C-alpha cells in the first residue's frame, strides 16, 4: 500500500513547519521506508503520545 503523509508534528516554534530546520518539525519531502508503527505510543510529556510511525533516517 502506498500513502502520502506530512511527517513531523510541526511543533517547534517559528521553525515548526520549516523542513530545512534541524530537529524541530516537519521532515523534508522525500520517500521514506516505514520501519515500525503503533497506534498507542506513550512518549511521556516530552514525546509523541498516540499514533507514531518510525521512518528511516536520512542525511
Secondary structure as GFF3:
##gff-version 3
##sequence-region A 1 59
A	DSSP	three_ten_helix	13	15	.	.	.	ID=ss1
A	DSSP	beta_strand	34	42	.	.	.	ID=ss2
A	DSSP	beta_strand	49	55	.	.	.	ID=ss3
###
